[in-house]
Amino acid sequence: MFSKSKLGNICYYVSDIDRTEAFYRDVMGLDIQRMEGDEDTGGDWLIANTVNGVDLIFFAMESRPGNSPIIVFEIADGGIDDIVSTLADKGVTIVTPVSHAPEGWSSEFADPDGHVISIYQSAQAPRSLKKVA
């Protein structure tokens, strides 16, 4: 199911978005872009592109051990609803059902040890790839 997915993002929950921006920009030298939040994503958030194409994303949100960072698999062709349904059918714990994410859709599920894994797809891709009869 994930063999053709690329690792798209590593998502961090941080307590102070301004402090995080300054650290990753000024200390680590990353090119940080501040993205304007909307009613679904809340406040502003940050993205840092890396040369291997894996983006670091930062959201101001309560963080506790085990919920950050989160590895995010990008589902390029869409079908996030189908994937989440298949995971649930296999007994996987769905932590967050398919919900709005910046410019797309995301869902989180837990591995057997409770580590959260996220999937994301662009809003331009279909949420389901199943053919309607």
MDAnalysis code that builds the backbone (N, CA, C; Angstrom):
import MDAnalysis as mda
import numpy as np

u = mda.Universe.empty(399, n_residues=133, atom_resindex=np.repeat(np.arange(133), 3), trajectory=True)
u.add_TopologyAttr("name", ["N", "CA", "C"] * 133)
u.add_TopologyAttr("resid", np.arange(1, 134))
u.add_TopologyAttr("resname", ["MET", "PHE", "SER", "LYS", "SER", "LYS", "LEU", "GLY", "ASN", "ILE", "CYS", "TYR", "TYR", "VAL", "SER", "ASP", "ILE", "ASP", "ARG", "THR", "GLU", "ALA", "PHE", "TYR", "ARG", "ASP", "VAL", "MET", "GLY", "LEU", "ASP", "ILE", "GLN", "ARG", "MET", "GLU", "GLY", "ASP", "GLU", "ASP", "THR", "GLY", "GLY", "ASP", "TRP", "LEU", "ILE", "ALA", "ASN", "THR", "VAL", "ASN", "GLY", "VAL", "ASP", "LEU", "ILE", "PHE", "PHE", "ALA", "MET", "GLU", "SER", "ARG", "PRO", "GLY", "ASN", "SER", "PRO", "ILE", "ILE", "VAL", "PHE", "GLU", "ILE", "ALA", "ASP", "GLY", "GLY", "ILE", "ASP", "ASP", "ILE", "VAL", "SER", "THR", "LEU", "ALA", "ASP", "LYS", "GLY", "VAL", "THR", "ILE", "VAL", "THR", "PRO", "VAL", "SER", "HIS", "ALA", "PRO", "GLU", "GLY", "TRP", "SER", "SER", "GLU", "PHE", "ALA", "ASP", "PRO", "ASP", "GLY", "HIS", "VAL", "ILE", "SER", "ILE", "TYR", "GLN", "SER", "ALA", "GLN", "ALA", "PRO", "ARG", "SER", "LEU", "LYS", "LYS", "VAL", "ALA"])
u.atoms.positions = np.array([
    [0.818, -1.192, 0.000],
    [0.000, 0.000, 0.000],
    [0.866, 1.261, 0.000],
    [1.996, 1.245, 0.734],
    [2.851, 2.420, 0.803],
    [4.144, 2.254, 0.014],
    [4.291, 1.144, -0.701],
    [5.551, 0.873, -1.392],
    [5.869, 1.888, -2.485],
    [4.870, 2.555, -3.024],
    [5.112, 3.553, -4.072],
    [4.916, 4.980, -3.565],
    [4.780, 5.131, -2.248],
    [4.628, 6.462, -1.655],
    [5.998, 7.002, -1.280],
    [6.146, 8.307, -1.429],
    [7.405, 8.909, -1.014],
    [7.213, 9.548, 0.346],
    [8.298, 9.593, 1.100],
    [8.267, 10.324, 2.348],
    [8.223, 11.788, 1.982],
    [7.137, 12.457, 2.306],
    [6.943, 13.832, 1.869],
    [7.317, 14.864, 2.906],
    [7.005, 14.599, 4.191],
    [7.202, 15.598, 5.226],
    [7.543, 14.947, 6.550],
    [8.161, 15.736, 7.393],
    [8.277, 15.429, 8.807],
    [7.618, 16.603, 9.510],
    [6.587, 16.322, 10.277],
    [5.770, 17.359, 10.901],
    [6.095, 17.450, 12.391],
    [6.388, 18.662, 12.840],
    [6.661, 18.926, 14.249],
    [5.548, 19.780, 14.837],
    [5.154, 19.475, 16.063],
    [4.284, 20.344, 16.845],
    [5.191, 21.122, 17.787],
    [5.063, 22.428, 17.772],
    [5.946, 23.281, 18.563],
    [5.122, 24.246, 19.406],
    [5.698, 24.693, 20.509],
    [4.961, 25.578, 21.417],
    [5.021, 27.039, 20.990],
    [6.059, 27.441, 20.249],
    [6.224, 28.847, 19.881],
    [6.709, 28.927, 18.432],
    [5.825, 29.321, 17.532],
    [6.152, 29.322, 16.100],
    [7.237, 30.344, 15.769],
    [7.245, 31.492, 16.453],
    [8.266, 32.512, 16.190],
    [9.650, 32.029, 16.623],
    [9.730, 31.430, 17.808],
    [11.004, 30.896, 18.302],
    [11.502, 29.784, 17.383],
    [10.596, 28.942, 16.938],
    [10.969, 27.851, 16.037],
    [11.496, 28.394, 14.716],
    [10.810, 29.400, 14.164],
    [11.248, 30.016, 12.914],
    [12.658, 30.582, 13.057],
    [12.909, 31.300, 14.138],
    [14.235, 31.896, 14.353],
    [15.304, 30.819, 14.487],
    [15.022, 29.744, 15.208],
    [16.009, 28.681, 15.398],
    [16.376, 28.004, 14.081],
    [15.382, 27.537, 13.366],
    [15.665, 26.794, 12.137],
    [16.231, 27.693, 11.040],
    [15.890, 28.971, 11.037],
    [16.424, 29.922, 10.060],
    [17.810, 30.413, 10.471],
    [17.935, 30.946, 11.686],
    [19.162, 31.616, 12.102],
    [20.235, 30.673, 12.619],
    [19.855, 29.625, 13.295],
    [20.828, 28.696, 13.861],
    [21.178, 27.591, 12.878],
    [20.151, 26.994, 12.264],
    [20.398, 25.869, 11.363],
    [20.597, 26.288, 9.917],
    [20.225, 27.522, 9.572],
    [20.446, 28.014, 8.215],
    [19.465, 27.515, 7.176],
    [18.311, 27.023, 7.601],
    [17.316, 26.543, 6.643],
    [16.497, 27.708, 6.103],
    [16.053, 27.557, 4.877],
    [15.160, 28.534, 4.265],
    [13.752, 28.232, 4.755],
    [13.255, 29.069, 5.644],
    [11.947, 28.868, 6.268],
    [10.924, 29.770, 5.592],
    [9.795, 29.196, 5.246],
    [8.689, 29.982, 4.709],
    [7.551, 29.970, 5.723],
    [7.033, 31.145, 6.035],
    [5.872, 31.244, 6.924],
    [4.635, 31.205, 6.051],
    [3.751, 30.282, 6.362],
    [2.525, 30.111, 5.613],
    [1.372, 30.649, 6.449],
    [0.480, 31.367, 5.794],
    [-0.653, 31.952, 6.502],
    [-1.665, 30.874, 6.850],
    [-2.053, 30.843, 8.111],
    [-3.037, 29.875, 8.561],
    [-4.436, 30.263, 8.119],
    [-5.326, 29.300, 8.140],
    [-6.731, 29.568, 7.841],
    [-7.577, 28.986, 8.965],
    [-8.878, 28.999, 8.828],
    [-9.730, 28.529, 9.916],
    [-9.570, 27.040, 10.182],
    [-9.109, 26.262, 9.181],
    [-8.908, 24.829, 9.392],
    [-7.562, 24.512, 10.026],
    [-6.522, 25.279, 9.655],
    [-5.182, 24.981, 10.171],
    [-4.823, 25.818, 11.377],
    [-5.623, 26.804, 11.708],
    [-5.316, 27.649, 12.854],
    [-4.358, 28.752, 12.451],
    [-3.393, 29.015, 13.297],
    [-2.437, 30.093, 13.063],
    [-1.438, 29.777, 11.973],
    [-0.530, 30.710, 11.784],
    [0.522, 30.532, 10.786],
    [1.314, 29.261, 11.081],
    [1.879, 28.704, 10.032],
    [2.712, 27.519, 10.164],
    [3.939, 27.706, 9.291],
    [4.939, 26.864, 9.476],
    [6.218, 27.009, 8.784],
    [6.513, 25.786, 7.943],
    [7.263, 26.022, 6.858],
    [7.754, 24.917, 6.029],
    [9.200, 25.208, 5.656],
    [10.020, 24.175, 5.745],
    [11.426, 24.268, 5.342],
    [11.691, 23.150, 4.346],
    [12.071, 23.512, 3.136],
    [12.375, 22.519, 2.113],
    [13.815, 22.044, 2.276],
    [14.037, 20.757, 2.080],
    [15.395, 20.216, 2.116],
    [15.760, 19.734, 0.719],
    [17.055, 19.533, 0.482],
    [17.504, 19.177, -0.862],
    [17.015, 17.808, -1.311],
    [16.691, 16.921, -0.396],
    [16.208, 15.601, -0.812],
    [14.697, 15.554, -0.974],
    [14.047, 16.736, -0.868],
    [12.613, 16.806, -1.121],
    [11.725, 16.480, 0.065],
    [12.304, 16.199, 1.218],
    [11.507, 15.960, 2.416],
    [11.383, 17.290, 3.149],
    [10.163, 17.787, 3.260],
    [9.938, 19.069, 3.901],
    [9.775, 18.898, 5.409],
    [10.271, 19.878, 6.156],
    [9.994, 19.961, 7.581],
    [8.846, 20.940, 7.735],
    [7.812, 20.551, 8.459],
    [6.638, 21.390, 8.651],
    [6.442, 21.572, 10.152],
    [6.106, 22.796, 10.544],
    [5.955, 23.130, 11.954],
    [4.599, 23.784, 12.194],
    [3.838, 23.216, 13.139],
    [2.556, 23.767, 13.548],
    [2.623, 24.108, 15.035],
    [2.080, 25.253, 15.419],
    [1.962, 25.587, 16.833],
    [0.830, 24.762, 17.409],
    [1.193, 23.830, 18.279],
    [0.212, 22.905, 18.825],
    [0.827, 22.243, 20.045],
    [0.003, 21.817, 20.962],
    [0.515, 21.126, 22.143],
    [1.303, 19.898, 21.713],
    [2.484, 19.776, 22.262],
    [3.327, 18.634, 21.932],
    [3.617, 17.850, 23.203],
    [3.591, 16.556, 23.074],
    [3.980, 15.686, 24.170],
    [4.780, 14.543, 23.570],
    [5.620, 13.905, 24.350],
    [6.417, 12.803, 23.806],
    [5.532, 11.778, 23.101],
    [5.909, 11.418, 21.908],
    [5.179, 10.424, 21.138],
    [4.263, 10.992, 20.077],
    [3.935, 12.313, 20.139],
    [3.062, 12.844, 19.088],
    [3.791, 13.802, 18.155],
    [5.106, 13.954, 18.313],
    [5.866, 14.819, 17.426],
    [7.330, 14.411, 17.509],
    [8.064, 14.312, 16.420],
    [7.599, 14.580, 15.067],
    [6.780, 13.417, 14.519],
    [6.083, 13.699, 13.445],
    [5.281, 12.699, 12.754],
    [5.816, 12.565, 11.333],
    [6.056, 11.346, 10.919],
    [6.470, 11.068, 9.549],
    [5.221, 11.106, 8.675],
    [5.311, 11.794, 7.531],
    [4.160, 11.955, 6.652],
    [4.467, 11.344, 5.286],
    [3.677, 10.351, 4.887],
    [3.788, 9.770, 3.561],
    [2.868, 10.524, 2.617],
    [3.387, 10.906, 1.471],
    [2.594, 11.619, 0.475],
    [1.962, 10.619, -0.478],
    [0.646, 10.690, -0.612],
    [-0.107, 9.809, -1.499],
    [-0.370, 10.599, -2.787],
    [0.519, 10.469, -3.751],
    [0.488, 11.309, -4.950],
    [-0.755, 11.091, -5.807],
    [-1.210, 9.845, -5.931],
    [-2.326, 9.552, -6.826],
    [-3.690, 9.731, -6.180],
    [-3.728, 10.007, -4.891],
    [-5.001, 10.149, -4.197],
    [-5.482, 8.822, -3.635],
    [-6.740, 8.808, -3.237],
    [-7.336, 7.604, -2.676],
    [-7.194, 7.494, -1.170],
    [-7.030, 8.635, -0.499],
    [-6.814, 8.617, 0.949],
    [-7.969, 7.941, 1.687],
    [-9.205, 8.147, 1.252],
    [-10.343, 7.496, 1.909],
    [-10.244, 5.977, 1.810],
    [-9.829, 5.488, 0.646],
    [-9.681, 4.040, 0.436],
    [-8.585, 3.470, 1.328],
    [-7.476, 4.195, 1.429],
    [-6.339, 3.730, 2.226],
    [-6.730, 3.650, 3.695],
    [-7.367, 4.684, 4.211],
    [-7.770, 4.693, 5.614],
    [-8.770, 3.571, 5.890],
    [-9.686, 3.341, 4.970],
    [-10.650, 2.252, 5.124],
    [-9.943, 0.895, 5.166],
    [-8.975, 0.699, 4.288],
    [-8.215, -0.556, 4.256],
    [-7.431, -0.749, 5.547],
    [-6.799, 0.326, 6.039],
    [-6.065, 0.230, 7.302],
    [-7.001, -0.163, 8.444],
    [-8.159, 0.476, 8.518],
    [-9.135, 0.164, 9.572],
    [-9.597, -1.288, 9.466],
    [-9.830, -1.768, 8.232],
    [-10.252, -3.157, 8.022],
    [-9.186, -4.143, 8.500],
    [-7.929, -3.717, 8.491],
    [-6.818, -4.566, 8.948],
    [-6.576, -4.430, 10.445],
    [-7.445, -3.686, 11.136],
    [-7.336, -3.556, 12.577],
    [-6.410, -2.452, 13.061],
    [-5.972, -1.592, 12.155],
    [-5.084, -0.492, 12.526],
    [-5.895, 0.578, 13.253],
    [-5.326, 1.150, 14.304],
    [-5.970, 2.231, 15.040],
    [-5.860, 3.526, 14.251],
    [-6.989, 4.087, 13.865],
    [-7.018, 5.373, 13.167],
    [-7.050, 6.449, 14.247],
    [-6.009, 7.263, 14.303],
    [-5.885, 8.307, 15.317],
    [-6.694, 9.537, 14.920],
    [-6.569, 9.931, 13.655],
    [-7.306, 11.083, 13.124],
    [-7.926, 10.667, 11.804],
    [-9.251, 10.725, 11.679],
    [-9.866, 10.369, 10.401],
    [-9.462, 11.375, 9.322],
    [-9.782, 11.073, 8.096],
    [-9.450, 11.982, 6.992],
    [-10.028, 13.355, 7.304],
    [-9.166, 14.351, 7.272],
    [-9.590, 15.711, 7.585],
    [-8.796, 16.711, 6.753],
    [-9.304, 17.938, 6.719],
    [-8.674, 19.000, 5.943],
    [-7.272, 19.281, 6.472],
    [-6.331, 19.450, 5.563],
    [-4.953, 19.836, 5.873],
    [-4.583, 20.948, 4.898],
    [-3.497, 21.672, 5.132],
    [-3.124, 22.720, 4.186],
    [-3.053, 22.195, 2.746],
    [-3.897, 22.712, 1.890],
    [-3.941, 22.379, 0.470],
    [-4.229, 20.911, 0.179],
    [-4.903, 20.226, 1.111],
    [-5.206, 18.831, 0.856],
    [-5.925, 18.157, 2.005],
    [-5.654, 16.863, 2.138],
    [-6.306, 16.007, 3.115],
    [-5.251, 15.173, 3.828],
    [-5.502, 14.872, 5.102],
    [-4.562, 14.027, 5.831],
    [-5.314, 13.122, 6.797],
    [-4.621, 12.117, 7.269],
    [-5.129, 11.204, 8.281],
    [-3.928, 10.637, 9.027],
    [-4.144, 10.302, 10.294],
    [-3.080, 9.700, 11.081],
    [-3.546, 8.369, 11.647],
    [-2.608, 7.443, 11.745],
    [-2.885, 6.143, 12.336],
    [-1.692, 5.744, 13.186],
    [-1.863, 4.712, 14.015],
    [-0.814, 4.282, 14.932],
    [-0.254, 2.933, 14.522],
    [1.071, 2.792, 14.700],
    [1.686, 1.487, 14.503],
    [1.448, 0.667, 15.776],
    [1.885, -0.598, 15.831],
    [1.591, -1.429, 17.004],
    [2.129, -0.877, 18.323],
    [3.168, -0.034, 18.286],
    [3.716, 0.551, 19.510],
    [3.127, 1.915, 19.825],
    [2.159, 2.378, 19.022],
    [1.515, 3.656, 19.264],
    [2.174, 4.844, 18.590],
    [3.213, 4.608, 17.772],
    [3.841, 5.697, 17.025],
    [2.888, 6.163, 15.935],
    [2.716, 7.474, 15.844],
    [1.786, 8.032, 14.864],
    [2.456, 8.158, 13.505],
    [1.754, 7.724, 12.470],
    [2.182, 7.844, 11.079],
    [1.076, 8.608, 10.361],
    [1.465, 9.524, 9.492],
    [0.484, 10.346, 8.797],
    [0.554, 10.101, 7.296],
    [-0.588, 10.272, 6.642],
    [-0.634, 10.264, 5.180],
    [-1.279, 11.568, 4.738],
    [-0.859, 12.041, 3.587],
    [-1.340, 13.318, 3.058],
    [-1.526, 13.182, 1.564],
    [-2.560, 13.838, 1.056],
    [-2.725, 13.949, -0.386],
    [-3.201, 15.351, -0.725],
    [-2.858, 15.788, -1.910],
    [-3.266, 17.090, -2.415],
    [-4.776, 17.121, -2.612],
    [-5.342, 18.317, -2.477],
    [-6.780, 18.488, -2.712],
    [-7.145, 18.228, -4.170],
    [-6.176, 18.320, -5.093],
    [-6.453, 18.088, -6.514],
    [-6.637, 16.608, -6.844],
    [-6.120, 15.716, -6.001],
    [-6.244, 14.279, -6.255],
    [-7.580, 13.787, -5.693],
    [-8.159, 12.756, -6.309],
    [-9.433, 12.236, -5.817],
    [-9.272, 11.550, -4.458],
    [-10.243, 11.746, -3.580],
    [-10.172, 11.116, -2.259],
    [-10.418, 9.621, -2.326],
    [-11.079, 9.149, -3.364],
    [-11.313, 7.728, -3.544],
    [-10.964, 7.356, -4.977],
    [-10.359, 6.185, -5.132],
    [-10.031, 5.682, -6.468],
    [-10.934, 4.529, -6.863],
    [-11.844, 4.162, -5.970],
    [-12.784, 3.083, -6.276],
    [-13.773, 3.563, -7.320],
    [-14.074, 2.688, -8.235],
    [-15.058, 3.018, -9.273],
    [-16.452, 2.796, -8.714],
    [-17.302, 3.785, -8.944],
    [-18.697, 3.692, -8.496],
    [-19.470, 2.913, -9.546],
    [-20.195, 1.882, -9.082],
    [-20.937, 1.034, -10.024],
    [-22.289, 1.633, -10.336],
])
